[in-house]
Amino acid sequence: MAKILFFKKLLIGVVFTLFVSSLFAQKPRSISGTLVDPEGSGIIKTTVLLLGEDGTEVQRTETSKSRLGRGGGKFEFKKVLPGNYTLEADAGDLGKLSSPVEVADKNVKLGDVELSADTPPVEAPATPQEPAPDAVEFTPDPGKDYVLNELSFEIKKMTAELKYLNEELENLKALSKMWVNPLAIYSKEIIMKNGSTVFGKVIYQDEESLKVETLLGYLIINRKDVVRMVDNVVTEEQAEYVPEQVRDSYTPPPMPKLAEPQYTSADRGASKKYSANCVLVGNITEKKDVQGNYVFTGELKNIGGRRADFVKVDFVFRKNWSGETKTLTTFVRGGYHTFDSGITTDATLLPGATGAFELYVPHDFGSFIGYSYVIDWEEYE
């Protein structure tokens, strides 16, 4: 009975020893070294590949830079499982590297690894077999795997270059959008008294002047010459597409001009001295609420000699640079008046009276690049 227990303990100890040995044998190791040229100088910022036995890439790293004019060229692969590998590097005119590396139970320190201008020789089979008398002679190609590795390395380099060129192309597209639509980078639209419009970014302002950054440079604008400033919110869908073949010769369509405030009552004429005359008091205030709706507010005054009924403000919004517009209307909150027909309105302004108006533009209305307004009313006896 004692012998049986002894053999059981011995067997358990052997199995445990083998398990621990295999466990430590599979522990990942590191490979380190310094890539040097034939003169012994470290080669910096060069990609080094670690390939498996089947030629696939396992890891890649880049040699270190030199510090204070010394050193450089160091590389290291971490967490490498035991096995046979190949180091690959291509430093152009300085040479290439293709060296086998075996990872066992210790970290591999290669020291200085020198590049070679020629393809490293490959040993021929020690005991070549003679071909059969009637068989077709077959000549092995010992450099086949090396050629495949070189092609894989070149494909990866071309992939990186293609990615870089795509990024440059995207940058050029962004610049072209800037010239086709200036609101892509400048959201401020400054409307001048002479009818012109300046798109830019306000850098500095005081009580007398504005300093504005535009596509043409910096402009100093007298504040007295400014009618109002509109803060435009532009989305990507507003950018107008221009084919690359005609982009150089493309000229953006002319921007629709802001309509001047008009008085469209049909009965008004120059001969009526005491006609109603509704004008804007101050400026139109623009703001955005928490739901994303735009709110336009302002105040109108009747400076004429007659009563104005159904006083309203028509807002004409410019949707894009192609001239598409949409119109929204709001009525003034004025006094009440009942007509002979029995209709009662609260949009009446007596001579000298003022009334406020407010227009809500819902967020699903879409974005716009500017707007104009038209004041309208009716006159009844």
Steps between C-alpha positions, in 0.01 A plus 500: 500500500786736586667429162177589316476835681868566427456437127187721491688791659792448265270501196325820616838670552619408150179627338520825697865550399419444131205743522711772660779448248262528205336805658830686535610385156200680345562826684527792251847643447646812341732557203723807500793630302648795312470540122832629357644562156824340372697781671345428838276811521149458638218531244214705642127506420503179296220245515599152620262205447479176700366223275378156600604170346222532240618846396214692662568813702497449876617842620661817364694779663716799407860563594561775755633850430847617597540719805769770529648372175562150636327167508181427315393201296375291794195278460310258723218250465311414819280205598633264233406135543775236465560390144694576181467844341657720234606866534432714191608862436549719193707817538519583128851579380648406837404138453249236608466245776361148508621305800357191678437522874416221743317579824532242777495539879696827519476853365688536170759779489641524148735793556601677178313366196674611181320566175620342181487645151459154351235238558614275784617163373283201560661166568430226248368161613775293656412179316321577174305209362568381150197516272347175386609386154162555336384787727498869411790679667387746772725784613404641844488878540650575842426876463127457438393583855734798509351637178148462642603684814649781292182531295290509819722773642472708180119462497482629856715800410276581202192467723643756743583738212147462359352584839716813520393612151134448591545727804660767282210472254249553781690813607482635145126432489458692824686797349282490187186509718635812668518688168168368365315586822671753733245423774672162539759681717347846559154511655462878540313687228545876534246702303617851403293813430620515139342158429822294510551198723821391676553141614762455770590464865496795741846519661457826692229762542436817694251787486641640176638217284519126431803293402385208283699204366388410143625287211672811362670596827413728791252785455433799725130595475338811644217395732279780364506330159363169637125430479513172695696177546347155446649191663453219249511131589610297200488120471688273264193436286503863391839473334445506127669216310729604215652228273878489516524532119347849504601615850780727373268684263200497734342829601245493783153629408433858601371535854138620514489857626313586815166650418459853630208560742193556287149633561266296288161648588325541163310818596812694606619777273711812511188715484365367832661724752346337805549131405621249756873433505635209708876483554739282702612644833858399573629162372359151473635281781595142416546224759479123533305322775585170672287301253705628205231739372599843374306795642488838322358794696459868429269801524308703240365854524235677293647843424230584244170684538253211459422174670685190369312167514631145478859618542741215425864425426595254224840335550667367184767243593784409261542120524815459289729670250287394205229752591239271658283696745219436748264758651352510850257765627426639845242763605568782741344500845318835488165642598154348444262627232160370391387566140146556381492140378546381858861381454731592786879520469775561755759595233400868473735795556351847548707802398798525738435157654758219524462124503739208545529196277656158553576226246584141594699303243486129596819295487354273230474806273864434411801725491523826306779738399316831542164674489321821402169642625202685356256709706141493374160624620156596377310828529122518539263793552 
